[in-house]
């Protein structure tokens, strides 16, 4: 998949590849969130995903090419069999529930615990209340979603894969936050600073002081 000279390329900082996982109960719309973001497609009759599926998306941040490899649980969550390999190396996660089914919201804690158990790095996490087009049968309020996100230190957003509301924004916030975290880490490392001074390169920091826990919802009145 990737060439063995990746390590040689990485120090140039020209390209980044981040693994992001989408987790949550069955039928909350994980696959449709991914297909809406990656291909701008929505399949109302989508079957549970079988086999590992991921899409790679690129975005430009401060002139750098940043690629996100976004993984879908592949239907394994129906059998409570999402494996540690799925989480390995993930630096971002969308934890998804369906605003019209409270049980999917009640299970968010279990998914967060699983993520904590299996992930080996700091993970940027966003709580996603999907299907906000189903306002008429809403079972979880925006306030409850916000409150859970605040208590767990997560970003929060309500989305609709059906009508595209906030889907792109949700993924992009996670990707940008990962990039900012990595940049801060890299900038603080002595070897990188030494390399910069040798190469006479200066990196402008964007002084916007990004913070965890932003709240975005599509359906609040």
C-alpha positions as CSV (number, residue, x, y, z in Angstrom):
1,X,0.0,0.0,0.0
2,X,2.6,2.6,0.9
3,X,6.1,2.6,-0.3
4,X,9.0,1.8,2.1
5,X,10.5,5.3,1.6
6,X,7.5,6.9,3.4
7,X,9.7,7.7,6.4
8,X,12.1,9.6,4.2
9,X,9.3,11.6,2.8
10,X,7.5,12.4,6.0
11,X,10.1,14.7,7.5
12,X,9.4,17.2,4.6
13,X,6.0,17.7,6.1
14,X,4.5,17.8,2.6
15,X,1.9,15.1,3.1
16,X,0.1,13.7,6.1
17,X,-2.0,10.5,6.2
18,X,-4.4,10.2,9.2
19,X,-6.5,7.2,10.1
20,X,-10.1,8.0,11.2
21,X,-12.6,5.4,12.4
22,X,-16.4,5.7,12.4
23,X,-18.0,3.8,15.3
24,X,-21.5,3.4,16.8
25,X,-24.4,1.0,16.8
26,X,-25.7,-0.8,13.8
27,X,-27.9,1.2,11.3
28,X,-27.1,4.7,12.7
29,X,-25.9,5.7,9.2
30,X,-22.1,5.2,9.5
31,X,-21.7,3.9,5.9
32,X,-23.9,6.7,4.5
33,X,-22.0,9.4,6.3
34,X,-18.8,8.0,4.7
35,X,-20.3,7.7,1.2
36,X,-21.9,11.2,1.5
37,X,-18.5,12.7,2.5
38,X,-16.3,10.7,0.1
39,X,-18.5,10.4,-3.0
40,X,-21.5,12.6,-2.2
41,X,-23.8,9.6,-2.5
42,X,-26.6,8.3,-0.2
43,X,-28.2,4.9,-0.5
44,X,-31.5,4.6,1.3
45,X,-31.4,0.8,0.9
46,X,-27.8,0.3,2.0
47,X,-27.2,-3.1,3.5
48,X,-24.9,-3.5,6.5
49,X,-21.4,-3.2,5.3
50,X,-19.5,-6.5,5.0
51,X,-15.7,-6.6,4.9
52,X,-13.4,-3.8,5.9
53,X,-14.2,-0.6,4.0
54,X,-12.3,2.6,3.9
55,X,-12.1,5.7,1.8
56,X,-9.2,8.1,1.4
57,X,-10.0,11.8,1.2
58,X,-7.6,14.6,0.7
59,X,-7.9,18.2,1.9
60,X,-5.6,21.2,1.8
61,X,-4.7,22.7,5.2
62,X,-2.3,25.7,5.2
63,X,-0.9,24.6,1.8
64,X,-0.2,21.0,3.0
65,X,-1.9,18.0,1.5
66,X,-3.6,16.1,4.3
67,X,-5.1,12.7,3.5
68,X,-7.6,11.0,5.8
69,X,-8.1,7.3,5.5
70,X,-11.6,6.8,7.0
71,X,-12.6,3.4,8.1
72,X,-16.2,2.0,8.4
73,X,-16.9,-0.8,10.9
74,X,-17.9,-3.2,8.2
75,X,-21.0,-4.4,9.9
76,X,-18.9,-6.0,12.7
77,X,-20.7,-4.0,15.3
78,X,-23.7,-6.2,14.9
79,X,-21.8,-9.0,16.4
80,X,-19.9,-6.9,19.0
81,X,-16.8,-8.0,17.1
82,X,-15.1,-4.7,16.2
83,X,-11.5,-5.8,16.6
84,X,-8.5,-4.0,18.1
85,X,-6.9,-4.0,14.6
86,X,-9.7,-1.7,13.4
87,X,-8.8,0.9,16.0
88,X,-5.0,0.5,15.7
89,X,-3.3,3.7,14.6
90,X,-6.5,5.7,14.6
91,X,-6.0,9.4,15.4
92,X,-9.6,10.5,14.9
93,X,-13.0,9.0,15.6
94,X,-16.6,9.8,14.8
95,X,-18.9,8.3,17.4
96,X,-22.3,8.1,15.8
97,X,-25.8,7.7,17.2
98,X,-29.2,8.1,15.6
99,X,-31.2,11.0,17.0
100,X,-34.4,9.0,16.5
101,X,-33.3,5.9,18.5
102,X,-32.3,6.6,22.1
103,X,-30.7,3.2,22.6
104,X,-28.0,4.2,20.1
105,X,-27.3,7.3,22.2
106,X,-27.3,5.2,25.4
107,X,-24.6,3.0,23.9
108,X,-22.2,5.9,23.1
109,X,-20.4,5.3,26.4
110,X,-19.6,1.7,25.5
111,X,-18.1,2.8,22.2
112,X,-16.0,5.5,23.9
113,X,-14.7,2.9,26.4
114,X,-13.8,0.5,23.5
115,X,-12.0,3.3,21.7
116,X,-10.1,4.1,24.9
117,X,-9.2,0.5,25.4
118,X,-7.9,-0.2,21.8
119,X,-6.5,3.1,20.6
120,X,-2.8,3.6,21.2
121,X,-2.6,7.3,20.7
122,X,-4.4,10.5,21.5
123,X,-7.6,10.4,19.4
124,X,-9.6,13.5,18.3
125,X,-13.2,12.5,18.9
126,X,-16.5,13.9,17.6
127,X,-19.9,12.9,18.8
128,X,-22.3,12.8,15.8
129,X,-26.0,12.8,16.2
130,X,-27.0,11.5,12.7
131,X,-30.4,11.6,10.9
132,X,-31.3,15.1,12.1
133,X,-33.7,15.2,9.2
134,X,-35.9,12.9,11.4
135,X,-36.8,15.9,13.6
136,X,-40.4,14.7,13.8
137,X,-39.5,11.5,15.5
138,X,-36.5,12.9,17.5
139,X,-35.8,10.8,20.6
140,X,-32.6,12.5,21.8
141,X,-32.5,16.3,22.2
142,X,-29.7,18.5,20.9
143,X,-29.0,19.6,24.5
144,X,-28.5,15.9,25.6
145,X,-26.0,15.4,22.8
146,X,-24.2,18.7,23.7
147,X,-24.1,17.8,27.4
148,X,-22.6,14.3,26.8
149,X,-20.0,15.8,24.4
150,X,-19.1,18.4,27.0
151,X,-18.7,16.0,29.8
152,X,-16.5,13.6,27.7
153,X,-14.5,16.4,26.0
154,X,-15.7,15.7,22.5
155,X,-16.6,17.8,19.6
156,X,-20.4,17.6,18.8
157,X,-22.4,18.0,15.7
158,X,-25.7,16.8,14.3
159,X,-25.7,15.6,10.8
160,X,-27.9,14.2,8.1
161,X,-26.3,11.9,5.6
162,X,-29.6,12.0,3.7
163,X,-29.6,15.8,3.0
164,X,-25.9,16.4,3.5
165,X,-26.3,18.7,6.6
166,X,-22.9,19.2,8.3
167,X,-21.4,15.9,7.0
168,X,-18.4,17.6,5.3
169,X,-18.0,20.0,8.2
170,X,-17.9,17.1,10.8
171,X,-15.1,15.3,9.0
172,X,-13.2,18.4,8.2
173,X,-13.2,19.6,11.8
174,X,-11.8,16.3,13.0
175,X,-9.1,16.2,10.3
176,X,-8.1,19.9,10.9
177,X,-7.9,19.3,14.7
178,X,-5.7,16.2,14.1
179,X,-3.5,18.2,11.8
180,X,-3.2,21.0,14.4
181,X,-2.3,18.5,17.1
182,X,0.4,16.8,15.0
183,X,1.8,20.2,13.9
184,X,2.1,21.3,17.5
185,X,3.8,18.1,18.4
186,X,6.2,18.3,15.5
187,X,6.9,22.0,16.1
188,X,7.8,21.2,19.7
189,X,10.2,18.5,18.9
190,X,13.9,19.5,19.2
191,X,14.9,17.4,16.2
192,X,12.4,19.2,14.0
193,X,13.4,22.6,15.3
194,X,17.0,21.8,14.5
195,X,16.1,20.6,11.1
196,X,14.2,23.8,10.4
197,X,17.1,26.0,11.5
198,X,19.5,24.0,9.2
199,X,17.1,24.4,6.3
200,X,16.3,28.0,7.1
201,X,12.6,27.3,6.9
202,X,10.1,29.1,9.1
203,X,6.7,27.8,9.9
204,X,4.0,30.3,10.6
205,X,1.7,29.2,13.3
206,X,-1.9,30.0,12.9
207,X,-2.6,31.6,16.2
208,X,-6.2,30.6,16.4
209,X,-5.7,28.4,19.4
210,X,-8.0,25.6,18.3
211,X,-9.9,24.0,21.2
212,X,-11.5,20.7,21.9
213,X,-15.2,20.6,22.5
214,X,-16.7,22.9,19.8
215,X,-20.5,22.5,19.4
216,X,-22.3,22.5,16.1
217,X,-25.8,21.4,15.6
218,X,-28.1,21.6,12.6
219,X,-31.4,21.5,14.2
220,X,-31.3,23.7,17.3
221,X,-33.9,26.5,17.2
